[in-house]
C-alpha cells in the first residue's frame, strides 16, 4: 500500500465537492446508483475479482483498482472507506482505514441471523453506520442512518405475455429451465441468490416486472406475497408462481402494477440526497486512530 498517512491526512483537510471513496464491490446495481452522487468511487477488487458483471456498463466515476497489485496506487488519497459486508470486508476495510487515517462507513442490508447471530458481528461498526431499513437497524441495535433503496422511474407497460428471466444462473436456478422458458429479458424476475433485498430486484419492480424472491425477512419488508410479488422457499414454489402467472393474465397485470408502484415509493433524488448528506458529513470526522 503506497499512499502515506501524511498524504491522506492532508488530503482530508481540504473541503471538496467530490470525495474519493474506496469500496469493495458487492452489488454492482446498488453501486451504479451510488455513483450518481457524483463522487469518485474506487473498487478494491483483489478479494472479489469477478464482482462486476461484464454485461453492465461501468460508470465513468467508478474505477476498479488493479487486483494483481494488491495495493493502493500512490497517486490516490481517500476520504472514506465504504464497507458493505461485516463478514468478508470489515477487517480489511478497518486495516486500510487505520493505516490511512480515513473514516469508515459500514453499510448493512441483511439481518444478524445471516451471520449466525455471531456476537462479534455486533461490534463491527463504523465511524458512521447506514442500514437499508429500520427493521435491519433495530435488529443490529444500531444508532446509524436508515437509507432505503430507490429505483429510477420507468414507463409502465401492461403484460401481454408472461416471460421469465433471472438475475443470476446458479445451481439453484438451473433446474428451472426444465419447467419454464427463461429469457434474457422478460416481465417476471427471479432472484433466489440470497436473502437481501437486492437493488436489481427493485430495478425490476420499477420496470413493471413481477419479483419472485427468497422468503427472507429482508424481502418481506417490501414484497407482499401474492400482492406485488412472490416469496418462495424452494424451487417448486417458484415454478408454481410462474405457472399461476402464465395462466392468469389479470393477476399478472395487477401484481406487476403493484410492484411498479411499490418500487417508486422512494425517489432516486431522495436516495442521492440522503447518501450525499452522509458522505459529506465524514469530512468533519477527525480520524487519528
C-alpha positions as CSV (number, residue, x, y, z in Angstrom):
1,X,0.0,0.0,0.0
2,X,1.8,3.1,-1.2
3,X,-0.4,6.0,-0.1
4,X,1.1,7.5,3.0
5,X,-0.9,8.5,6.2
6,X,0.5,12.1,6.0
7,X,-0.7,12.5,2.4
8,X,-4.1,11.1,3.4
9,X,-4.5,13.4,6.4
10,X,-3.5,16.5,4.3
11,X,-5.9,15.4,1.6
12,X,-8.8,15.2,4.1
13,X,-8.2,18.7,5.4
14,X,-9.4,20.1,2.1
15,X,-13.1,20.6,1.7
16,X,-14.1,19.1,-1.6
17,X,-17.2,18.9,-3.8
18,X,-16.2,15.4,-4.9
19,X,-15.0,12.8,-2.4
20,X,-12.8,9.8,-3.1
21,X,-14.5,6.7,-1.8
22,X,-12.7,3.3,-1.5
23,X,-15.1,0.4,-1.5
24,X,-15.4,-3.4,-2.1
25,X,-17.8,-4.3,-4.8
26,X,-20.8,-6.3,-3.6
27,X,-23.9,-5.3,-5.5
28,X,-23.0,-3.6,-8.8
29,X,-26.6,-2.4,-9.4
30,X,-26.5,-0.6,-6.0
31,X,-23.1,0.8,-6.7
32,X,-24.3,2.2,-10.0
33,X,-26.9,4.2,-8.1
34,X,-24.2,5.3,-5.5
35,X,-22.1,6.6,-8.4
36,X,-24.9,9.0,-9.3
37,X,-23.9,11.1,-6.2
38,X,-21.1,12.3,-8.4
39,X,-18.2,11.3,-6.1
40,X,-15.2,9.2,-7.3
41,X,-15.5,5.5,-6.4
42,X,-12.6,3.1,-6.4
43,X,-13.3,-0.6,-6.1
44,X,-10.8,-2.8,-4.3
45,X,-11.1,-5.9,-6.5
46,X,-8.4,-8.2,-5.1
47,X,-10.9,-10.1,-2.9
48,X,-13.7,-10.1,-5.4
49,X,-12.2,-10.4,-8.9
50,X,-15.5,-11.4,-10.6
51,X,-17.8,-9.0,-8.8
52,X,-18.5,-6.6,-11.7
53,X,-20.7,-8.3,-14.4
54,X,-19.4,-7.9,-17.9
55,X,-22.8,-7.0,-19.2
56,X,-23.1,-3.9,-17.1
57,X,-21.6,-0.6,-18.2
58,X,-19.3,0.8,-15.6
59,X,-20.0,4.5,-14.6
60,X,-17.2,6.9,-15.6
61,X,-16.6,7.9,-12.0
62,X,-16.1,4.2,-10.9
63,X,-12.6,2.7,-11.2
64,X,-11.5,-0.8,-10.4
65,X,-8.1,-0.9,-8.8
66,X,-5.6,-3.4,-10.2
67,X,-6.4,-6.7,-8.5
68,X,-2.9,-8.0,-9.2
69,X,-1.2,-5.2,-7.4
70,X,-3.0,-5.7,-4.0
71,X,-2.1,-2.1,-3.1
72,X,-3.4,1.4,-3.5
73,X,-1.5,3.5,-6.0
74,X,0.5,6.4,-4.5
75,X,-1.3,9.0,-6.6
76,X,-4.6,8.3,-4.8
77,X,-5.8,9.7,-1.5
78,X,-9.1,8.8,0.0
79,X,-11.8,10.5,2.1
80,X,-13.9,7.5,3.0
81,X,-13.9,3.7,3.1
82,X,-17.2,2.0,2.4
83,X,-17.6,-1.5,3.9
84,X,-20.7,-3.4,2.7
85,X,-20.1,-6.8,4.4
86,X,-19.3,-7.2,8.1
87,X,-18.0,-10.7,7.4
88,X,-15.7,-10.7,4.4
89,X,-14.9,-7.0,4.1
90,X,-14.8,-5.5,7.6
91,X,-11.3,-6.5,8.8
92,X,-9.6,-5.4,5.6
93,X,-11.5,-2.1,5.5
94,X,-10.6,-1.4,9.1
95,X,-6.9,-2.2,8.5
96,X,-6.8,0.2,5.5
97,X,-8.7,2.8,7.4
98,X,-6.2,2.8,10.3
99,X,-3.2,3.0,8.0
100,X,-4.6,5.9,6.0
101,X,-6.4,7.6,8.9
102,X,-9.7,7.5,6.9
103,X,-13.1,7.1,8.4
104,X,-15.2,4.0,7.6
105,X,-18.9,3.8,6.7
106,X,-20.4,0.4,7.4
107,X,-23.5,-0.3,5.2
108,X,-25.7,-3.2,6.3
109,X,-28.6,-4.7,4.3
110,X,-29.1,-8.1,6.0
111,X,-30.2,-9.2,9.4
112,X,-27.8,-10.6,12.1
113,X,-29.1,-14.1,11.5
114,X,-27.2,-14.2,8.2
115,X,-24.0,-14.1,10.2
116,X,-25.2,-16.8,12.6
117,X,-26.2,-14.2,15.2
118,X,-22.5,-14.1,16.0
119,X,-22.0,-11.6,18.9
120,X,-18.7,-10.4,17.4
121,X,-20.5,-9.1,14.4
122,X,-22.4,-6.6,16.5
123,X,-19.1,-5.0,17.4
124,X,-18.2,-4.5,13.8
125,X,-19.4,-0.9,13.4
126,X,-18.2,2.1,11.5
127,X,-17.5,5.7,12.2
128,X,-20.9,6.0,10.5
129,X,-23.3,3.2,10.2
130,X,-26.0,3.0,7.5
131,X,-28.8,0.5,7.3
132,X,-31.1,-0.3,4.4
133,X,-34.2,-0.4,6.6
134,X,-35.5,0.4,10.1
135,X,-36.0,-3.3,10.8
136,X,-32.4,-4.1,10.0
137,X,-31.1,-1.2,12.1
138,X,-33.2,-2.3,15.0
139,X,-32.1,-5.9,14.7
140,X,-28.5,-4.8,14.8
141,X,-29.3,-2.5,17.8
142,X,-27.7,0.2,15.6
143,X,-27.7,4.0,16.0
144,X,-26.9,4.9,12.4
145,X,-28.9,6.2,9.5
146,X,-31.6,4.4,7.5
147,X,-31.4,4.9,3.7
148,X,-33.9,2.8,1.8
149,X,-33.1,1.6,-1.7
150,X,-34.6,3.5,-4.6
151,X,-35.0,2.9,-8.3
152,X,-35.2,5.0,-11.4
153,X,-38.7,5.7,-12.6
154,X,-39.6,3.9,-15.9
155,X,-42.6,3.9,-18.1
156,X,-45.1,1.1,-17.1
157,X,-46.2,-1.3,-19.8
158,X,-49.0,-3.9,-19.3
159,X,-48.1,-7.5,-19.6
160,X,-49.4,-9.3,-22.7
161,X,-47.3,-12.4,-22.4
162,X,-45.5,-13.8,-19.3
163,X,-41.7,-14.1,-19.9
164,X,-39.3,-15.2,-17.2
165,X,-35.7,-14.0,-16.6
166,X,-33.3,-14.5,-13.7
167,X,-30.7,-12.3,-12.1
168,X,-28.0,-14.9,-12.0
169,X,-27.9,-18.5,-13.1
170,X,-26.8,-20.7,-10.1
171,X,-27.2,-24.3,-9.2
172,X,-30.5,-23.3,-7.5
173,X,-31.9,-21.8,-10.7
174,X,-30.7,-24.1,-13.4
175,X,-33.4,-26.8,-12.7
176,X,-36.0,-24.1,-13.6
177,X,-35.0,-24.4,-17.2
178,X,-36.7,-27.8,-17.3
179,X,-40.0,-26.3,-16.4
180,X,-40.1,-22.7,-17.8
181,X,-38.7,-20.7,-20.7
182,X,-36.0,-18.4,-19.3
183,X,-35.2,-15.4,-21.5
184,X,-32.6,-12.7,-21.3
185,X,-35.4,-10.1,-20.8
186,X,-38.9,-10.6,-19.5
187,X,-41.5,-9.4,-17.1
188,X,-41.2,-12.0,-14.3
189,X,-37.9,-11.5,-12.4
190,X,-36.3,-14.3,-10.3
191,X,-33.7,-13.7,-7.7
192,X,-33.1,-16.6,-5.3
193,X,-29.4,-16.0,-4.9
194,X,-29.5,-14.6,-1.3
195,X,-31.7,-13.1,1.5
196,X,-31.0,-9.4,0.9
197,X,-33.3,-7.1,-1.0
198,X,-31.1,-6.6,-4.0
199,X,-31.0,-3.3,-6.0
200,X,-31.7,-5.4,-9.1
201,X,-34.9,-6.6,-7.6
202,X,-36.1,-3.1,-7.0
203,X,-35.0,-2.1,-10.5
204,X,-37.0,-4.9,-12.0
205,X,-40.1,-3.9,-10.0
206,X,-39.7,-0.3,-11.2
207,X,-39.9,-1.6,-14.8
208,X,-43.2,-3.4,-14.0
209,X,-41.7,-6.8,-13.6
210,X,-43.0,-9.3,-11.0
211,X,-40.4,-10.3,-8.5
212,X,-40.1,-13.9,-7.3
213,X,-37.5,-14.0,-4.5
214,X,-36.5,-15.8,-1.4
215,X,-38.9,-15.6,1.5
216,X,-36.5,-13.7,3.8
217,X,-37.3,-11.0,6.4
218,X,-35.4,-8.5,4.3
219,X,-37.5,-9.2,1.2
220,X,-40.7,-9.4,3.3
221,X,-40.4,-5.7,4.2
222,X,-41.0,-4.7,0.5
223,X,-42.6,-7.7,-1.2
224,X,-46.0,-8.8,-0.1
225,X,-46.7,-12.4,-1.2
226,X,-49.4,-12.6,-3.8
227,X,-49.8,-8.8,-4.0
228,X,-46.7,-7.3,-5.5
229,X,-44.6,-10.4,-6.0
230,X,-43.9,-13.9,-4.6
231,X,-41.9,-15.0,-1.6
232,X,-40.7,-18.6,-2.1
233,X,-38.8,-21.1,0.0
234,X,-37.9,-23.7,-2.7
235,X,-37.9,-24.3,-6.4
236,X,-41.3,-25.9,-6.5
237,X,-42.9,-22.8,-5.1
238,X,-41.0,-20.7,-7.7
239,X,-42.3,-23.0,-10.5
240,X,-45.9,-22.8,-9.1
241,X,-45.8,-19.0,-9.0
242,X,-44.7,-18.8,-12.6
243,X,-47.4,-21.2,-13.8
244,X,-50.0,-19.2,-11.9
245,X,-48.9,-16.1,-13.7
246,X,-48.9,-17.8,-17.1
247,X,-52.5,-19.0,-16.6
248,X,-53.9,-15.8,-15.0
249,X,-53.1,-12.7,-17.1
250,X,-55.2,-10.3,-14.9
251,X,-53.4,-11.5,-11.8
252,X,-50.1,-10.9,-13.5
253,X,-51.0,-7.4,-14.6
254,X,-52.4,-6.4,-11.2
255,X,-49.3,-7.8,-9.5
256,X,-46.9,-6.1,-11.9
257,X,-48.6,-2.7,-11.4
258,X,-48.4,-3.1,-7.6
259,X,-44.7,-4.0,-7.9
260,X,-44.2,-0.9,-10.0
261,X,-45.9,1.4,-7.5
262,X,-44.0,-0.1,-4.6
263,X,-40.6,0.4,-6.2
264,X,-41.3,4.1,-6.8
265,X,-42.3,4.8,-3.2
266,X,-38.9,6.4,-2.7
267,X,-37.4,8.6,-5.4
268,X,-33.9,8.4,-6.7
269,X,-33.5,12.1,-5.8
270,X,-34.2,11.3,-2.1
271,X,-31.8,8.4,-2.1
272,X,-29.0,10.5,-3.6
273,X,-29.6,13.4,-1.3
274,X,-29.5,11.2,1.8
275,X,-26.3,9.5,0.7
276,X,-24.7,12.8,-0.1
277,X,-25.5,14.2,3.3
278,X,-23.8,11.3,5.0
279,X,-20.8,11.2,2.6
280,X,-20.1,14.9,3.1
281,X,-20.6,14.6,6.9
282,X,-17.5,12.4,7.0
283,X,-15.3,15.5,6.2
284,X,-16.0,16.7,9.8
285,X,-14.6,13.4,11.3
286,X,-11.1,13.8,12.7
287,X,-9.7,10.3,12.3
288,X,-6.4,9.8,14.2
289,X,-6.7,6.3,15.4
